Amino acid sequence: MEWRDEGIVLSARAHGESGLIASLLTRDHGRHAGFVPGGMSRRARPVWQPGNLVALGWRARLAEQLGNYTAELREPHAARALEDASELAGLAAACALIDAALPEREPHPAMFDGFLAFLTALGHPGWPTIYVRLELGLLQELGFGLDLAACALTGATADLAYVSPKTGRAVSRAAAGPYKERLVALPAFLSTGGLASDVQDLRQGLDLTAFFLERHVFWPHNKPLPAARARFMETLQR
């Protein structure tokens, strides 16, 4: 059994004296792990940094086996994020979240494209907004997408300020009334498009996605959000 694909490195850990076990998000084969012989060598280790885009080969005797990886570096996104602490933290959070949330060996091409768009945005002013939208896309891919187009109660499309924690649907400021304390805040950039206006907007967006990721994706499996995501939130406070 063998195949070739594009892949984004999510994680890589040492295995044996010189090998690695790497987890990647591939375009056609989903989140997929494999063994990298000699992956800890000085020449190979930079290729397997989380966030890097690689041209990937996988081979195993049987489909259900771990198999061996070979790869050629296409885009060194990890190296480009090293000079900015918040970008590096955002990259680490995205890799850890996708690695923990997506089922193994189940294709999610839309998620691959969204992740690639986020990586390409690193270094540009709007990259944190793209990160929030990446988490919304992850919820959508897993079947828990939010409906932020119109108010669930009135159908209005203006002044959407909250999201129902039960239905994941938007609620306008006027319709929320005395129930607003029970709702999750919705920053304007997620309902109207465009970029987050400030750090508070970003934090509201991340709090929103965290609420639904915890409720639907991680808590049912008795797992917390990855620690890397909490570290990313901390960088936004500095």
C-alpha positions in Angstrom: 0.0 0.0 0.0 1.3 3.5 -0.9 0.1 6.9 -1.8 1.3 10.4 -2.4 -0.3 13.6 -1.2 0.2 17.1 0.1 0.4 17.4 3.9 0.7 20.0 6.6 2.7 18.9 9.6 0.6 19.0 12.8 3.0 17.3 15.3 6.1 15.2 15.4 7.5 13.3 18.3 10.7 11.3 18.7 10.4 7.5 18.4 13.3 5.2 18.8 16.9 6.4 18.5 16.5 8.6 15.4 13.0 8.3 14.1 9.8 10.4 14.4 6.1 9.7 14.5 4.5 12.6 12.6 0.9 13.5 12.3 -0.2 15.5 9.3 -3.3 16.9 7.8 -3.3 15.7 4.2 -5.5 17.0 1.4 -6.9 13.6 0.3 -6.3 11.3 3.3 -7.3 13.4 6.2 -5.4 13.5 9.5 -2.8 10.7 9.1 0.1 9.5 11.2 3.3 7.8 10.0 6.8 6.9 11.0 9.7 8.9 9.7 13.0 6.9 9.6 15.9 9.2 10.5 13.5 12.1 11.1 15.6 13.4 14.0 18.6 14.0 11.9 20.0 17.5 11.4 18.9 17.4 7.7 15.5 16.0 8.2 14.2 17.6 11.4 13.5 21.1 9.9 11.2 19.5 7.4 8.9 18.1 10.2 8.2 21.3 12.1 4.5 21.9 12.8 2.9 24.1 10.1 5.2 23.2 7.3 3.7 22.2 3.9 5.3 19.1 2.4 5.0 16.8 -0.6 4.3 13.5 1.1 4.8 9.8 0.4 3.3 7.0 2.6 4.0 3.3 2.3 2.9 0.3 4.4 2.4 -3.4 3.8 -1.2 -3.2 5.0 -3.6 -0.2 5.0 -4.2 -0.3 8.8 -0.5 -0.2 9.7 1.3 3.0 10.8 3.4 3.0 7.7 6.5 5.1 6.8 6.6 8.7 5.6 9.0 10.4 3.2 8.6 14.1 2.4 10.0 17.1 0.6 9.5 20.6 2.0 7.2 22.8 0.0 6.6 25.8 2.3 8.5 26.5 5.5 5.6 28.2 7.4 7.1 27.3 10.7 10.4 29.1 10.1 8.5 32.3 8.9 6.5 32.4 12.2 9.6 32.3 14.5 10.2 36.0 14.6 6.8 36.9 16.0 5.7 35.3 19.3 1.9 35.7 18.7 2.2 34.2 15.2 4.2 31.3 16.5 1.6 30.8 19.3 -1.3 31.0 16.8 0.4 28.5 14.5 1.0 26.1 17.5 -2.6 26.5 18.6 -4.0 25.7 15.1 -1.8 22.6 14.7 -2.7 21.3 18.2 -6.4 21.9 17.8 -6.7 20.2 14.4 -4.5 17.3 15.5 -6.8 16.8 18.6 -10.2 17.4 17.0 -10.2 15.8 13.6 -10.9 12.0 13.3 -8.0 10.0 11.9 -7.8 9.0 8.2 -11.1 10.8 7.3 -10.7 13.3 4.4 -11.5 16.9 5.1 -10.4 18.8 2.0 -12.2 22.0 3.0 -10.4 22.0 6.3 -7.0 21.5 4.5 -7.7 24.5 2.2 -8.8 26.6 5.2 -5.7 25.7 7.2 -3.5 26.5 4.2 -5.2 29.9 3.8 -4.4 30.6 7.5 -0.8 29.6 7.1 -0.5 31.8 4.0 -2.0 34.7 6.0 0.7 34.6 8.6 2.8 37.8 8.5 -0.2 39.8 7.3 -2.3 42.1 9.6 -5.5 40.0 9.2 -4.0 36.6 10.2 -5.7 36.5 13.7 -9.1 37.0 12.1 -8.4 34.1 9.7 -7.5 32.0 12.8 -10.9 32.6 14.3 -12.5 31.7 11.0 -10.4 28.5 10.9 -11.9 27.5 14.2 -15.4 28.2 12.9 -14.6 26.1 9.9 -13.4 23.3 12.1 -16.8 23.3 13.9 -18.5 23.2 10.5 -16.5 20.3 9.3 -17.3 18.3 12.5 -21.0 19.0 12.1 -21.4 21.7 14.7 -21.4 24.8 12.4 -22.8 28.1 13.8 -25.6 30.0 11.9 -24.5 33.6 12.1 -26.4 35.0 9.1 -29.6 36.1 10.7 -31.4 36.4 14.1 -32.9 33.1 15.1 -35.9 35.0 16.6 -36.7 37.7 14.1 -34.8 36.9 11.0 -33.1 40.3 11.1 -29.6 40.5 9.6 -28.5 43.7 11.3 -27.0 44.3 14.7 -26.4 40.6 15.5 -24.7 40.7 18.9 -25.1 37.2 20.5 -25.3 33.5 19.8 -27.6 31.1 21.5 -25.6 28.5 23.4 -28.3 25.9 22.7 -28.8 26.3 19.0 -25.6 28.0 17.8 -27.7 30.6 16.0 -27.2 34.4 16.0 -29.5 36.7 18.1 -29.9 40.4 17.5 -29.3 42.9 20.2 -32.9 44.0 20.2 -34.2 40.4 20.4 -31.9 39.4 23.2 -33.5 41.7 25.7 -33.3 40.4 29.3 -31.9 37.1 28.2 -28.5 38.5 26.9 -26.7 37.3 30.0 -27.4 33.8 29.0 -26.1 34.2 25.5 -22.6 34.1 24.1 -21.2 37.4 22.7 -20.9 37.7 18.9 -18.2 40.2 17.7 -19.4 42.1 14.6 -16.6 40.9 12.3 -18.0 37.4 12.4 -21.5 38.4 11.2 -20.6 41.3 8.8 -17.3 40.1 7.4 -14.0 42.0 7.4 -11.3 42.0 10.0 -11.5 42.2 13.8 -11.4 45.9 14.9 -9.2 45.3 18.0 -7.9 42.7 20.5 -11.2 42.7 22.4 -13.0 41.7 19.2 -10.6 38.9 18.7 -10.9 37.6 22.2 -14.7 37.6 21.9 -14.4 35.6 18.7 -12.0 33.1 20.3 -14.2 32.9 23.4 -17.2 32.1 21.1 -15.4 29.3 19.2 -13.9 27.9 22.4 -17.4 27.6 24.0 -18.7 25.5 21.2 -15.5 23.5 20.7 -15.4 22.6 24.3 -19.1 21.7 24.4 -19.4 19.7 21.3 -15.9 18.4 20.5 -13.7 18.0 23.6 -16.0 17.7 26.7 -17.9 14.7 25.3 -14.5 12.9 25.2 -13.5 14.2 28.7 -10.7 16.3 27.1 -9.8 20.0 27.6 -8.9 22.3 24.8 -5.2 21.9 23.9 -2.8 23.8 26.1 -1.3 25.5 23.1 -4.6 27.3 22.5 -4.6 28.7 26.0 -1.0 30.0 25.4 -2.2 31.7 22.3 -4.9 33.5 24.2 -2.3 34.7 26.7 -0.2 36.2 23.9 -3.2 38.4 22.9 -3.2 39.9 26.4 0.4 41.2 26.2 
